[in-house]
């Protein structure tokens, strides 16, 4: 099994000496999530990584959407009637006829639903680095897309499904993966049940079986958990933090990255810490 290339672009980024600022669904504070305008603002604001979510369409194409249904962030209900229309009930071509911006603000009316490939072209082609979150879809399709675009290890891929990560790791062992937690499914395919949500050694044991190099957790962490992760040479990123006080508490623990809806606010938080 190949080891990750030491000079891979994304490895250099995640090994930065300072905490990374990661734009959640783009700069979603000021533009509709998972759209080109949100990605453009995130890149302009200096986000280290631009996070996005994808599902598969009915015809198996990776398409950007956070929710399993189209209701909240598109005009699908108005367009097609009914409610709770799932992403995987429509073809990619049908999904791309939707308006993905008007729900956020009239100024973004006409913003289209992006295919994952289109989003990668835009972010990676404009100086950004993508953090892909897989919501639904098989590992082989995403792996082939990244190969076709020469993006293996030029971005990070994450999921709450650690079995998916394990399968992706088997296909592309050099690709840097992030294990979102607490997970919906462990690397062996089982569900974790009612385990405590706090990051601990037991979670880290399971996480390492997925092939992930980054622990991407909620705020249920403490300094000891971060220390244990670092001892295993794992990075720790925390989601989704929009409050400077919460960010400072996590940064004091030594976390390596923060996912946020407000990129500028987190940069300001880092700047103020540097002035102390």
FENWO-V407155 format. One record per residue. N is the residue number from 1. PHI is phi in whole degrees, 0 to 359 (NA if undefined). D_LAST is the distance of its C-alpha to the last C-alpha in Angstrom with 1 decimal. Layout:
BEGIN
n=N phi=PHI d_last=D_LAST
n=N phi=PHI d_last=D_LAST
END
This chain:
BEGIN
n=1 phi=NA d_last=45.6
n=2 phi=288 d_last=43.4
n=3 phi=272 d_last=39.8
n=4 phi=297 d_last=37.0
n=5 phi=296 d_last=36.9
n=6 phi=295 d_last=34.0
n=7 phi=257 d_last=33.6
n=8 phi=301 d_last=33.9
n=9 phi=308 d_last=31.5
n=10 phi=288 d_last=30.0
n=11 phi=295 d_last=29.5
n=12 phi=299 d_last=27.3
n=13 phi=293 d_last=25.2
n=14 phi=289 d_last=24.9
n=15 phi=267 d_last=24.0
n=16 phi=303 d_last=20.9
n=17 phi=282 d_last=18.0
n=18 phi=248 d_last=15.6
n=19 phi=295 d_last=16.4
n=20 phi=270 d_last=19.2
n=21 phi=254 d_last=19.5
n=22 phi=240 d_last=23.2
n=23 phi=277 d_last=25.1
n=24 phi=285 d_last=27.4
n=25 phi=58 d_last=30.9
n=26 phi=86 d_last=29.5
n=27 phi=271 d_last=27.4
n=28 phi=285 d_last=29.5
n=29 phi=293 d_last=27.6
n=30 phi=235 d_last=29.3
n=31 phi=206 d_last=32.4
n=32 phi=297 d_last=34.9
n=33 phi=303 d_last=33.8
n=34 phi=59 d_last=35.3
n=35 phi=234 d_last=36.6
n=36 phi=301 d_last=36.3
n=37 phi=300 d_last=34.6
n=38 phi=292 d_last=31.8
n=39 phi=290 d_last=31.5
n=40 phi=299 d_last=31.5
n=41 phi=296 d_last=28.6
n=42 phi=297 d_last=26.6
n=43 phi=296 d_last=27.3
n=44 phi=295 d_last=26.5
n=45 phi=277 d_last=23.1
n=46 phi=84 d_last=22.3
n=47 phi=303 d_last=22.8
n=48 phi=291 d_last=23.1
n=49 phi=223 d_last=26.1
n=50 phi=247 d_last=28.4
n=51 phi=274 d_last=29.9
n=52 phi=211 d_last=33.5
n=53 phi=236 d_last=36.3
n=54 phi=222 d_last=40.0
n=55 phi=237 d_last=43.4
n=56 phi=261 d_last=46.8
n=57 phi=286 d_last=49.3
n=58 phi=300 d_last=52.9
n=59 phi=264 d_last=53.9
n=60 phi=82 d_last=51.1
n=61 phi=264 d_last=48.7
n=62 phi=293 d_last=44.9
n=63 phi=231 d_last=43.7
n=64 phi=285 d_last=40.3
n=65 phi=187 d_last=40.1
n=66 phi=277 d_last=37.9
n=67 phi=284 d_last=40.5
n=68 phi=285 d_last=43.8
n=69 phi=246 d_last=45.5
n=70 phi=266 d_last=45.4
n=71 phi=302 d_last=45.6
n=72 phi=289 d_last=42.0
n=73 phi=243 d_last=40.9
n=74 phi=218 d_last=44.2
n=75 phi=264 d_last=47.4
n=76 phi=300 d_last=49.5
n=77 phi=297 d_last=50.9
n=78 phi=294 d_last=52.1
n=79 phi=287 d_last=53.3
n=80 phi=246 d_last=55.1
n=81 phi=79 d_last=55.4
n=82 phi=78 d_last=54.8
n=83 phi=213 d_last=51.5
n=84 phi=55 d_last=49.3
n=85 phi=281 d_last=50.5
n=86 phi=283 d_last=49.0
n=87 phi=303 d_last=47.5
n=88 phi=281 d_last=50.0
n=89 phi=268 d_last=53.0
n=90 phi=237 d_last=52.7
n=91 phi=286 d_last=53.1
n=92 phi=300 d_last=50.3
n=93 phi=298 d_last=52.4
n=94 phi=294 d_last=52.7
n=95 phi=298 d_last=49.0
n=96 phi=282 d_last=48.3
n=97 phi=273 d_last=50.5
n=98 phi=282 d_last=48.0
n=99 phi=266 d_last=45.6
n=100 phi=252 d_last=42.1
n=101 phi=235 d_last=40.3
n=102 phi=297 d_last=42.2
n=103 phi=300 d_last=41.1
n=104 phi=277 d_last=37.6
n=105 phi=192 d_last=38.5
n=106 phi=304 d_last=41.7
n=107 phi=295 d_last=39.8
n=108 phi=255 d_last=39.6
n=109 phi=303 d_last=43.3
n=110 phi=95 d_last=45.0
n=111 phi=294 d_last=42.0
n=112 phi=264 d_last=43.7
n=113 phi=287 d_last=43.2
n=114 phi=264 d_last=42.2
n=115 phi=286 d_last=43.7
n=116 phi=303 d_last=41.2
n=117 phi=300 d_last=42.6
n=118 phi=296 d_last=42.0
n=119 phi=296 d_last=38.3
n=120 phi=297 d_last=37.7
n=121 phi=301 d_last=39.4
n=122 phi=290 d_last=37.2
n=123 phi=293 d_last=33.8
n=124 phi=292 d_last=34.5
n=125 phi=279 d_last=36.4
n=126 phi=241 d_last=33.6
n=127 phi=86 d_last=30.9
n=128 phi=265 d_last=29.7
n=129 phi=233 d_last=29.8
n=130 phi=267 d_last=31.5
n=131 phi=248 d_last=30.9
n=132 phi=276 d_last=34.4
n=133 phi=251 d_last=35.0
n=134 phi=276 d_last=38.7
n=135 phi=268 d_last=40.0
n=136 phi=215 d_last=43.7
n=137 phi=130 d_last=45.7
n=138 phi=278 d_last=46.9
n=139 phi=292 d_last=45.0
n=140 phi=297 d_last=47.7
n=141 phi=296 d_last=47.4
n=142 phi=293 d_last=43.7
n=143 phi=300 d_last=44.0
n=144 phi=294 d_last=46.8
n=145 phi=299 d_last=44.9
n=146 phi=294 d_last=42.0
n=147 phi=296 d_last=44.6
n=148 phi=300 d_last=46.4
n=149 phi=263 d_last=43.3
n=150 phi=55 d_last=42.1
n=151 phi=244 d_last=38.9
n=152 phi=299 d_last=39.0
n=153 phi=65 d_last=35.6
n=154 phi=249 d_last=34.2
n=155 phi=205 d_last=32.8
n=156 phi=238 d_last=32.1
n=157 phi=241 d_last=34.6
n=158 phi=226 d_last=33.9
n=159 phi=196 d_last=36.1
n=160 phi=281 d_last=36.6
n=161 phi=263 d_last=39.9
n=162 phi=286 d_last=39.5
n=163 phi=294 d_last=43.2
n=164 phi=300 d_last=42.7
n=165 phi=299 d_last=39.8
n=166 phi=299 d_last=42.2
n=167 phi=295 d_last=44.9
n=168 phi=295 d_last=42.7
n=169 phi=299 d_last=41.5
n=170 phi=292 d_last=45.2
n=171 phi=283 d_last=45.9
n=172 phi=222 d_last=42.9
n=173 phi=294 d_last=41.4
n=174 phi=273 d_last=38.9
n=175 phi=291 d_last=37.2
n=176 phi=288 d_last=33.7
n=177 phi=241 d_last=34.0
n=178 phi=244 d_last=31.7
n=179 phi=262 d_last=33.1
n=180 phi=284 d_last=32.2
n=181 phi=213 d_last=32.5
n=182 phi=295 d_last=34.0
n=183 phi=278 d_last=36.9
n=184 phi=275 d_last=40.1
n=185 phi=212 d_last=42.0
n=186 phi=276 d_last=41.5
n=187 phi=296 d_last=42.4
n=188 phi=271 d_last=45.9
n=189 phi=92 d_last=46.6
n=190 phi=278 d_last=46.4
n=191 phi=262 d_last=44.4
n=192 phi=287 d_last=41.9
n=193 phi=71 d_last=43.4
n=194 phi=264 d_last=41.5
n=195 phi=289 d_last=39.0
n=196 phi=302 d_last=35.8
n=197 phi=279 d_last=33.1
n=198 phi=295 d_last=30.3
n=199 phi=298 d_last=29.5
n=200 phi=211 d_last=31.1
n=201 phi=298 d_last=33.1
n=202 phi=296 d_last=36.3
n=203 phi=298 d_last=34.7
n=204 phi=297 d_last=33.3
n=205 phi=301 d_last=36.8
n=206 phi=293 d_last=38.3
n=207 phi=300 d_last=35.7
n=208 phi=297 d_last=36.3
n=209 phi=290 d_last=40.0
n=210 phi=277 d_last=39.1
n=211 phi=89 d_last=37.9
n=212 phi=288 d_last=34.4
n=213 phi=251 d_last=31.4
n=214 phi=233 d_last=28.8
n=215 phi=268 d_last=28.5
n=216 phi=244 d_last=27.8
n=217 phi=241 d_last=27.6
n=218 phi=281 d_last=26.9
n=219 phi=278 d_last=24.3
n=220 phi=276 d_last=26.7
n=221 phi=223 d_last=24.7
n=222 phi=220 d_last=23.1
n=223 phi=298 d_last=21.2
n=224 phi=294 d_last=24.6
n=225 phi=296 d_last=26.0
n=226 phi=297 d_last=23.3
n=227 phi=298 d_last=23.8
n=228 phi=297 d_last=27.6
n=229 phi=297 d_last=27.3
n=230 phi=297 d_last=25.3
n=231 phi=297 d_last=28.0
n=232 phi=270 d_last=30.5
n=233 phi=65 d_last=28.7
n=234 phi=257 d_last=28.1
n=235 phi=272 d_last=25.1
n=236 phi=234 d_last=23.9
n=237 phi=246 d_last=23.3
n=238 phi=238 d_last=23.1
n=239 phi=240 d_last=25.0
n=240 phi=256 d_last=24.9
n=241 phi=249 d_last=21.4
n=242 phi=237 d_last=21.0
n=243 phi=242 d_last=18.6
n=244 phi=302 d_last=14.8
n=245 phi=296 d_last=14.9
n=246 phi=295 d_last=17.4
n=247 phi=297 d_last=15.5
n=248 phi=297 d_last=12.4
n=249 phi=300 d_last=15.0
n=250 phi=289 d_last=16.7
n=251 phi=296 d_last=13.9
n=252 phi=296 d_last=13.2
n=253 phi=282 d_last=16.9
n=254 phi=96 d_last=16.7
n=255 phi=295 d_last=18.7
n=256 phi=261 d_last=19.4
n=257 phi=192 d_last=20.0
n=258 phi=228 d_last=20.1
n=259 phi=267 d_last=23.1
n=260 phi=216 d_last=22.7
n=261 phi=279 d_last=25.0
n=262 phi=232 d_last=22.3
n=263 phi=304 d_last=20.9
n=264 phi=299 d_last=19.1
n=265 phi=297 d_last=17.3
n=266 phi=288 d_last=15.9
n=267 phi=298 d_last=14.9
n=268 phi=297 d_last=12.9
n=269 phi=298 d_last=11.3
n=270 phi=297 d_last=10.4
n=271 phi=297 d_last=9.2
n=272 phi=293 d_last=6.8
n=273 phi=295 d_last=5.5
n=274 phi=291 d_last=5.6
n=275 phi=276 d_last=3.8
n=276 phi=285 d_last=0.0
END
